[in-house]
């Protein structure tokens, strides 16, 4: 399915929904959350491989896109609005402080670190 509006979250979500519908994920186990977590872990491993093995940015972008598609599909499978969850989380993250820990910045609530 091609769309002309590549800048729209709604168009992206519609394409992911069409992919789920095409393969009947809801009725064939593709929307089972434990299975989706395993797939996301697999994709994260592929992202890690791209970084640690110095693969091209194109290869990295493809693996990150796979993970994004899985994340969007998980919103579909679990029936939540990922866009809304994103904005709510970003609002909370923007209120947090940052710290340098072991030479790298961390943005956290730091509950266990105080």
KOLRO-637252 format. One line per field, with one value per residue: residue number from 0; chain; y negated, x, z negated of N, C-alpha, C, O in turn. Coordinates in nm, 3 decimals. Atoms other than C-alpha are relative to their C-alpha. Layout:
% KOLRO-637252
num <- (NUM ...)
chaine <- (A ...)
n.y <- (Y ...)
n.x <- (X ...)
n.z <- (Z ...)
ca.y <- (Y ...)
ca.x <- (X ...)
ca.z <- (Z ...)
c.y <- (Y ...)
c.x <- (X ...)
c.z <- (Z ...)
o.y <- (Y ...)
o.x <- (X ...)
o.z <- (Z ...)
This chain:
% KOLRO-637252
num <- (0 1 2 3 4 5 6 7 8 9 10 11 12 13 14 15 16 17 18 19 20 21 22 23 24 25 26 27 28 29 30 31 32 33 34 35 36 37 38 39 40 41 42 43 44 45 46 47 48 49 50 51 52 53 54 55 56 57 58 59 60 61 62 63 64 65 66 67 68 69 70 71 72 73 74 75 76 77 78 79 80 81 82 83 84 85 86 87 88 89 90 91 92 93 94 95 96 97 98 99 100 101 102 103 104 105 106 107 108 109 110 111 112 113)
chaine <- (A A A A A A A A A A A A A A A A A A A A A A A A A A A A A A A A A A A A A A A A A A A A A A A A A A A A A A A A A A A A A A A A A A A A A A A A A A A A A A A A A A A A A A A A A A A A A A A A A A A A A A A A A A A A A A A A A A)
n.y <- (0.117 0.124 0.118 0.122 0.086 -0.066 0.079 -0.010 -0.114 -0.076 -0.080 -0.109 -0.093 -0.068 -0.100 -0.110 -0.069 -0.077 -0.115 -0.093 -0.055 -0.085 -0.129 -0.042 -0.016 -0.011 -0.137 -0.099 0.010 0.109 0.110 -0.048 0.094 -0.068 -0.022 0.130 0.036 -0.080 0.059 0.127 -0.033 -0.043 0.120 0.075 -0.071 0.036 0.138 -0.011 -0.056 0.107 0.096 -0.061 -0.050 0.112 -0.006 0.129 0.074 -0.053 -0.125 0.039 0.062 -0.106 -0.074 0.090 0.006 -0.124 0.014 0.098 -0.067 -0.090 0.082 0.051 -0.115 -0.036 0.090 -0.056 -0.128 0.021 0.097 0.128 0.105 0.020 0.142 0.063 -0.047 0.069 0.140 0.001 -0.035 0.109 0.107 -0.036 -0.002 0.137 0.056 -0.068 0.049 -0.094 -0.014 -0.074 -0.124 -0.073 0.072 0.009 0.067 -0.078 0.075 -0.099 0.048 -0.027 -0.045 -0.098 0.048 0.110)
n.x <- (0.085 -0.076 0.074 -0.065 -0.032 -0.103 -0.030 0.112 0.004 0.121 -0.025 -0.090 0.078 0.093 -0.075 -0.028 0.128 0.025 -0.091 0.060 0.120 -0.039 -0.048 0.095 -0.076 0.087 0.051 -0.104 -0.105 -0.093 0.022 -0.022 -0.100 -0.126 -0.065 -0.047 -0.118 -0.111 -0.038 -0.068 -0.134 -0.075 -0.034 -0.099 -0.126 -0.046 -0.049 -0.128 -0.096 -0.036 -0.088 -0.126 -0.076 -0.030 0.076 0.036 0.114 0.118 0.036 0.050 0.131 0.096 0.030 0.076 0.136 0.068 0.040 0.108 0.120 0.045 0.055 0.130 0.089 0.032 0.109 0.120 0.032 0.041 0.108 -0.028 -0.041 -0.143 -0.031 0.037 -0.094 -0.126 0.004 0.011 -0.132 -0.093 0.031 -0.063 -0.145 -0.050 -0.004 -0.104 -0.136 -0.099 -0.125 -0.107 -0.030 -0.106 -0.039 0.110 0.118 0.120 0.119 0.078 0.054 -0.108 0.057 -0.086 -0.138 -0.019)
n.z <- (0.000 -0.007 0.040 -0.047 0.114 0.079 0.118 0.091 0.091 -0.028 -0.120 0.039 0.080 -0.091 -0.076 0.093 0.018 -0.124 0.005 0.096 -0.062 -0.114 0.049 0.103 0.124 0.117 0.012 -0.027 0.101 -0.026 0.092 0.136 0.051 0.029 -0.130 -0.049 0.079 -0.053 -0.128 0.026 0.049 -0.118 -0.077 0.077 -0.024 -0.135 0.011 0.070 -0.095 -0.094 0.067 0.045 -0.116 -0.089 -0.125 -0.058 0.054 -0.070 0.068 0.132 -0.020 -0.030 0.123 0.087 -0.058 0.041 0.140 0.004 -0.051 0.107 0.109 -0.044 -0.002 0.138 0.037 -0.062 0.064 0.138 -0.005 0.061 -0.093 0.019 -0.015 0.126 0.102 -0.029 0.044 0.146 0.054 -0.028 0.095 0.127 -0.018 -0.010 0.136 0.078 0.003 -0.052 0.074 -0.065 0.073 -0.071 -0.120 -0.097 0.056 0.030 0.035 0.073 0.127 0.095 0.128 0.066 -0.003 0.095)
ca.y <- (0.000 -0.333 -0.664 -1.013 -1.167 -1.039 -1.310 -1.204 -0.982 -0.882 -0.766 -0.562 -0.406 -0.325 -0.143 0.060 0.140 0.250 0.477 0.633 0.676 0.824 1.099 1.131 1.080 1.047 1.404 1.572 1.482 1.183 0.947 1.163 0.931 1.184 1.271 0.902 0.844 1.129 0.972 0.633 0.791 0.955 0.621 0.451 0.720 0.639 0.268 0.353 0.561 0.269 0.043 0.286 0.419 0.076 0.144 -0.134 -0.402 -0.261 0.081 -0.083 -0.290 0.023 0.204 -0.100 -0.125 0.243 0.166 -0.142 0.065 0.324 0.052 -0.103 0.241 0.305 -0.002 0.150 0.494 0.360 0.099 -0.215 -0.543 -0.544 -0.904 -1.017 -0.802 -0.957 -1.315 -1.238 -1.076 -1.359 -1.612 -1.422 -1.373 -1.743 -1.814 -1.585 -1.686 -1.531 -1.406 -1.291 -0.929 -0.752 -1.020 -0.998 -1.202 -1.042 -1.189 -1.008 -1.049 -0.918 -0.755 -0.477 -0.694 -0.952)
ca.x <- (0.000 0.148 0.046 0.115 0.136 0.466 0.474 0.158 0.154 -0.202 -0.092 0.190 -0.048 -0.298 -0.029 0.071 -0.297 -0.331 -0.027 -0.190 -0.516 -0.346 -0.188 -0.482 -0.248 -0.541 -0.656 -0.321 -0.116 0.060 -0.092 -0.012 0.188 0.446 0.525 0.553 0.798 1.013 1.006 1.103 1.395 1.504 1.491 1.683 1.950 1.968 2.004 2.282 2.454 2.444 2.610 2.868 2.967 2.987 2.719 2.593 2.350 2.110 2.118 2.071 1.778 1.608 1.637 1.515 1.219 1.140 1.133 0.915 0.668 0.656 0.602 0.321 0.169 0.188 -0.027 -0.275 -0.257 -0.296 -0.552 -0.377 -0.295 0.083 0.088 -0.096 0.129 0.434 0.323 0.223 0.562 0.753 0.573 0.695 1.047 1.085 1.029 1.315 1.664 1.975 2.296 2.630 2.683 3.003 3.073 2.735 2.421 2.117 1.770 1.573 1.367 1.674 1.458 1.708 2.017 1.964)
ca.z <- (0.000 0.103 -0.038 0.086 -0.261 -0.397 -0.663 -0.843 -1.151 -1.064 -0.717 -0.870 -1.122 -0.846 -0.648 -0.956 -1.017 -0.652 -0.698 -1.007 -0.817 -0.508 -0.717 -0.962 -1.259 -1.501 -1.428 -1.359 -1.668 -1.516 -1.771 -2.076 -2.300 -2.419 -2.058 -1.970 -2.257 -2.123 -1.776 -1.919 -2.106 -1.781 -1.599 -1.880 -1.838 -1.467 -1.549 -1.792 -1.526 -1.284 -1.539 -1.677 -1.335 -1.176 -0.916 -0.694 -0.806 -0.545 -0.714 -1.055 -0.927 -0.792 -1.125 -1.320 -1.079 -1.150 -1.522 -1.467 -1.264 -1.543 -1.804 -1.603 -1.554 -1.926 -1.980 -1.737 -1.899 -2.254 -2.148 -2.269 -2.097 -2.059 -1.940 -2.253 -2.473 -2.303 -2.373 -2.731 -2.795 -2.625 -2.844 -3.152 -3.013 -2.940 -3.311 -3.422 -3.516 -3.367 -3.524 -3.397 -3.503 -3.405 -3.146 -2.974 -3.020 -3.181 -3.197 -3.462 -3.776 -3.963 -4.231 -4.304 -4.268 -4.541)
c.y <- (-0.124 -0.114 -0.123 -0.089 0.071 -0.076 0.013 0.127 0.087 0.086 0.118 0.107 0.079 0.108 0.119 0.079 0.086 0.124 0.106 0.068 0.098 0.140 0.054 0.026 0.023 0.145 0.108 -0.011 -0.116 -0.119 0.044 -0.076 0.065 0.026 -0.131 -0.047 0.077 -0.057 -0.132 0.024 0.044 -0.120 -0.085 0.065 -0.033 -0.143 0.000 0.052 -0.104 -0.095 0.064 0.051 -0.108 0.006 -0.139 -0.064 0.049 0.128 -0.031 -0.058 0.105 0.076 -0.086 -0.013 0.127 -0.010 -0.099 0.062 0.095 -0.078 -0.055 0.113 0.048 -0.091 0.049 0.124 -0.019 -0.108 -0.125 -0.095 -0.033 -0.146 -0.075 0.040 -0.068 -0.141 -0.011 0.029 -0.113 -0.117 0.028 -0.003 -0.141 -0.068 0.057 -0.072 0.105 0.001 0.070 0.120 0.079 -0.063 -0.012 -0.061 0.099 -0.096 0.100 -0.067 0.021 0.043 0.090 -0.050 -0.109 0.053)
c.x <- (0.090 -0.090 0.076 0.043 0.100 0.036 -0.107 0.008 -0.122 0.016 0.091 -0.077 -0.098 0.071 0.035 -0.127 -0.032 0.088 -0.054 -0.122 0.034 0.039 -0.085 0.069 -0.090 -0.044 0.106 0.119 0.096 -0.017 0.013 0.119 0.133 0.081 0.057 0.123 0.122 0.048 0.074 0.141 0.089 0.044 0.104 0.138 0.057 0.050 0.137 0.109 0.046 0.101 0.134 0.085 0.028 -0.071 -0.044 -0.119 -0.129 -0.048 -0.059 -0.141 -0.107 -0.039 -0.079 -0.144 -0.078 -0.051 -0.116 -0.132 -0.056 -0.060 -0.137 -0.103 -0.038 -0.109 -0.132 -0.045 -0.055 -0.108 0.029 0.053 0.146 0.038 -0.032 0.096 0.135 -0.002 -0.013 0.135 0.100 -0.024 0.066 0.153 0.059 0.009 0.116 0.134 0.092 0.122 0.101 0.031 0.097 0.031 -0.106 -0.122 -0.113 -0.111 -0.096 -0.066 0.100 -0.053 0.097 0.143 0.027 0.030)
c.z <- (0.000 -0.041 0.048 -0.114 -0.091 -0.126 -0.108 -0.086 0.032 0.125 -0.032 -0.077 0.087 0.081 -0.089 -0.026 0.122 0.006 -0.096 0.061 0.112 -0.047 -0.115 -0.133 -0.121 -0.022 0.020 -0.095 0.017 -0.092 -0.146 -0.058 -0.035 0.126 0.053 -0.077 0.051 0.134 -0.019 -0.053 0.115 0.083 -0.072 0.015 0.137 0.004 -0.065 0.092 0.101 -0.063 -0.032 0.115 0.102 0.134 0.042 -0.072 0.065 -0.066 -0.137 0.012 0.027 -0.126 -0.098 0.051 -0.035 -0.143 -0.013 0.046 -0.105 -0.117 0.036 0.000 -0.139 -0.055 0.057 -0.074 -0.141 -0.013 -0.084 0.107 -0.026 0.014 -0.128 -0.111 0.016 -0.058 -0.151 -0.064 0.024 -0.094 -0.135 0.012 0.002 -0.136 -0.083 0.010 0.063 -0.090 0.089 -0.089 0.084 0.135 0.107 -0.067 -0.020 -0.034 -0.062 -0.120 -0.113 -0.137 -0.077 -0.015 -0.103 -0.138)
o.y <- (-0.139 -0.112 -0.121 -0.178 0.131 -0.029 -0.056 0.238 0.210 0.199 0.228 0.226 0.199 0.214 0.234 0.202 0.199 0.229 0.225 0.189 0.204 0.240 0.153 0.126 0.100 0.188 0.226 0.043 -0.139 -0.205 -0.033 -0.078 0.006 0.009 -0.134 -0.104 0.020 -0.064 -0.161 -0.049 0.008 -0.128 -0.141 -0.005 -0.048 -0.173 -0.066 0.003 -0.111 -0.135 0.006 0.061 -0.081 -0.039 -0.234 0.004 0.051 0.145 0.030 -0.023 0.094 0.107 -0.036 -0.017 0.119 0.029 -0.074 0.039 0.101 -0.037 -0.052 0.093 0.101 -0.046 0.045 0.138 0.052 -0.139 -0.166 -0.053 -0.105 -0.194 -0.157 -0.045 -0.102 -0.180 -0.101 -0.036 -0.145 -0.181 -0.063 -0.052 -0.164 -0.167 0.006 -0.142 0.221 -0.094 0.148 0.104 0.117 0.007 -0.059 -0.041 0.189 -0.191 0.190 -0.183 -0.040 0.006 0.076 0.020 -0.156 -0.026)
o.x <- (0.174 -0.212 0.198 0.127 0.061 0.118 -0.099 0.021 -0.113 -0.034 0.069 -0.062 -0.119 0.014 0.028 -0.123 -0.078 0.044 -0.052 -0.140 -0.027 0.005 -0.048 0.043 -0.055 -0.059 0.074 0.226 0.181 0.071 -0.018 0.226 0.238 0.203 0.168 0.215 0.230 0.168 0.170 0.233 0.207 0.159 0.193 0.239 0.178 0.146 0.230 0.222 0.164 0.199 0.239 0.207 0.084 -0.018 -0.036 -0.198 -0.234 -0.169 -0.158 -0.229 -0.219 -0.157 -0.170 -0.238 -0.197 -0.164 -0.210 -0.237 -0.178 -0.161 -0.229 -0.217 -0.147 -0.194 -0.235 -0.162 -0.147 -0.153 -0.052 0.103 0.178 0.126 0.048 0.139 0.200 0.090 0.046 0.174 0.179 0.072 0.122 0.220 0.168 0.080 0.145 0.163 0.054 0.148 0.066 0.061 0.068 0.055 -0.079 -0.147 -0.135 -0.090 -0.146 -0.039 0.087 0.006 0.112 0.227 0.140 0.050)
o.z <- (-0.088 -0.020 0.060 -0.095 -0.191 -0.204 -0.210 -0.034 0.032 0.128 0.017 -0.052 0.065 0.105 -0.044 -0.030 0.108 0.051 -0.065 0.049 0.122 0.017 -0.178 -0.199 -0.210 -0.137 0.016 -0.067 -0.069 -0.100 -0.237 0.002 -0.011 0.127 0.107 -0.018 0.064 0.158 0.052 -0.016 0.121 0.126 -0.009 0.022 0.152 0.076 -0.018 0.090 0.135 0.002 -0.002 0.102 0.209 0.235 -0.035 -0.137 0.001 -0.087 -0.178 -0.067 -0.022 -0.146 -0.165 -0.028 -0.065 -0.172 -0.089 -0.014 -0.126 -0.173 -0.046 -0.042 -0.160 -0.131 -0.010 -0.110 -0.182 -0.123 -0.167 0.211 -0.120 -0.058 -0.173 -0.189 -0.083 -0.130 -0.212 -0.161 -0.065 -0.139 -0.196 -0.079 -0.051 -0.151 -0.191 0.107 0.080 -0.164 0.178 -0.207 0.198 0.234 0.217 -0.186 0.062 -0.109 0.004 -0.150 -0.219 -0.239 -0.198 -0.071 -0.113 -0.231)
